Amino acid sequence: SQKVSVFTIDFKDQEQNRGLANNGLKRIKTLRHPNILTYVDSVSNEQSIQIVTEEVVPLIQHLSEIKDY
């Protein structure tokens, strides 16, 4: 089983950004670069787009761990 992260774009308050989000999704599906998250899967509907990527640690958690080091 693979650990993943899920990012959600909700169009409830951002209907005008739907086209931009769909174009970005098309690009991330084919993008392969060591500094970019690896795309795993996605689901889209009228209300939102959910993008599944390799597992990531939230920045706030990472900064907290560095501070405690």
PAVOTOR-160849 format. One record per residue (C-alpha): residue in three letters; y, x negated, z negated; residue number from 1. Coordinates in pm, 1 decimal, m for minus. Last residue first. Layout:
<marses>
<marse type="ALA" py="Y" px="X" pz="Z" seq="NUM"/>
...
</marses>
This chain:
<marses>
<marse type="TYR" py="1981.2" px="m1595.0" pz="m1638.2" seq="69"/>
<marse type="ASP" py="2118.5" px="m1269.9" pz="m1782.1" seq="68"/>
<marse type="LYS" py="2405.1" px="m1274.4" pz="m1530.6" seq="67"/>
<marse type="ILE" py="2161.8" px="m1332.6" pz="m1242.8" seq="66"/>
<marse type="GLU" py="1948.7" px="m1036.1" pz="m1353.5" seq="65"/>
<marse type="SER" py="2256.9" px="m813.3" pz="m1377.2" seq="64"/>
<marse type="LEU" py="2367.7" px="m918.4" pz="m1029.3" seq="63"/>
<marse type="HIS" py="2024.9" px="m825.5" pz="m888.2" seq="62"/>
<marse type="GLN" py="2029.2" px="m488.5" pz="m1063.3" seq="61"/>
<marse type="ILE" py="2377.7" px="m408.0" pz="m934.1" seq="60"/>
<marse type="LEU" py="2273.9" px="m516.2" pz="m583.2" seq="59"/>
<marse type="PRO" py="1977.5" px="m277.2" pz="m571.3" seq="58"/>
<marse type="VAL" py="1650.0" px="m466.7" pz="m510.3" seq="57"/>
<marse type="VAL" py="1499.8" px="m418.1" pz="m165.6" seq="56"/>
<marse type="GLU" py="1160.9" px="m300.8" pz="m39.6" seq="55"/>
<marse type="GLU" py="1113.7" px="m307.5" pz="338.0" seq="54"/>
<marse type="THR" py="1284.9" px="m19.0" pz="508.6" seq="53"/>
<marse type="VAL" py="1255.3" px="360.7" pz="529.7" seq="52"/>
<marse type="ILE" py="1553.3" px="542.8" pz="681.4" seq="51"/>
<marse type="GLN" py="1626.0" px="903.8" pz="588.6" seq="50"/>
<marse type="ILE" py="1860.8" px="1100.1" pz="811.3" seq="49"/>
<marse type="SER" py="2026.0" px="1414.9" pz="685.6" seq="48"/>
<marse type="GLN" py="2111.3" px="1785.4" pz="713.7" seq="47"/>
<marse type="GLU" py="2001.4" px="1878.5" pz="1067.7" seq="46"/>
<marse type="ASN" py="1681.3" px="1671.3" pz="1046.3" seq="45"/>
<marse type="SER" py="1586.8" px="1306.2" pz="1057.4" seq="44"/>
<marse type="VAL" py="1291.5" px="1105.3" pz="932.2" seq="43"/>
<marse type="SER" py="1261.2" px="728.4" pz="957.3" seq="42"/>
<marse type="ASP" py="1004.5" px="448.4" pz="955.4" seq="41"/>
<marse type="VAL" py="948.3" px="81.5" pz="863.5" seq="40"/>
<marse type="TYR" py="1269.1" px="m102.7" pz="960.3" seq="39"/>
<marse type="THR" py="1290.4" px="m459.4" pz="830.0" seq="38"/>
<marse type="LEU" py="1618.0" px="m532.0" pz="655.0" seq="37"/>
<marse type="ILE" py="1844.1" px="m772.8" pz="843.0" seq="36"/>
<marse type="ASN" py="1887.1" px="m1143.9" pz="764.1" seq="35"/>
<marse type="PRO" py="1557.9" px="m1254.8" pz="926.4" seq="34"/>
<marse type="HIS" py="1640.0" px="m1067.2" pz="1249.5" seq="33"/>
<marse type="ARG" py="1445.8" px="m807.0" pz="1445.8" seq="32"/>
<marse type="LEU" py="1642.5" px="m504.2" pz="1564.4" seq="31"/>
<marse type="THR" py="1445.0" px="m243.1" pz="1758.3" seq="30"/>
<marse type="LYS" py="1447.0" px="46.2" pz="1509.9" seq="29"/>
<marse type="ILE" py="1786.7" px="m66.1" pz="1375.0" seq="28"/>
<marse type="ARG" py="1948.9" px="14.4" pz="1709.2" seq="27"/>
<marse type="LYS" py="1823.9" px="372.3" pz="1740.5" seq="26"/>
<marse type="LEU" py="1918.6" px="438.0" pz="1377.2" seq="25"/>
<marse type="GLY" py="2271.0" px="310.8" pz="1436.2" seq="24"/>
<marse type="ASN" py="2309.6" px="547.1" pz="1732.1" seq="23"/>
<marse type="ASN" py="2188.1" px="839.1" pz="1518.7" seq="22"/>
<marse type="ALA" py="2430.0" px="745.7" pz="1239.4" seq="21"/>
<marse type="LEU" py="2724.7" px="720.5" pz="1477.5" seq="20"/>
<marse type="GLY" py="2641.9" px="1057.8" pz="1630.0" seq="19"/>
<marse type="ARG" py="2610.7" px="1224.0" pz="1287.1" seq="18"/>
<marse type="ASN" py="2941.7" px="1078.5" pz="1163.3" seq="17"/>
<marse type="GLN" py="3152.1" px="1389.9" pz="1237.6" seq="16"/>
<marse type="GLU" py="2927.4" px="1596.0" pz="1009.4" seq="15"/>
<marse type="GLN" py="3021.8" px="1381.2" pz="710.7" seq="14"/>
<marse type="ASP" py="3043.7" px="1613.6" pz="408.4" seq="13"/>
<marse type="LYS" py="2694.0" px="1767.5" pz="432.1" seq="12"/>
<marse type="PHE" py="2575.1" px="1498.0" pz="672.3" seq="11"/>
<marse type="ASP" py="2362.8" px="1315.2" pz="414.6" seq="10"/>
<marse type="ILE" py="2256.8" px="961.3" pz="507.9" seq="9"/>
<marse type="THR" py="1954.8" px="863.7" pz="300.0" seq="8"/>
<marse type="PHE" py="1816.2" px="514.2" pz="241.0" seq="7"/>
<marse type="VAL" py="1453.4" px="473.9" pz="135.7" seq="6"/>
<marse type="SER" py="1311.6" px="148.6" pz="m0.7" seq="5"/>
<marse type="VAL" py="953.8" px="36.6" pz="51.7" seq="4"/>
<marse type="LYS" py="650.5" px="m99.6" pz="m132.2" seq="3"/>
<marse type="GLN" py="344.8" px="m128.6" pz="92.8" seq="2"/>
<marse type="SER" py="0.0" px="0.0" pz="0.0" seq="1"/>
</marses>
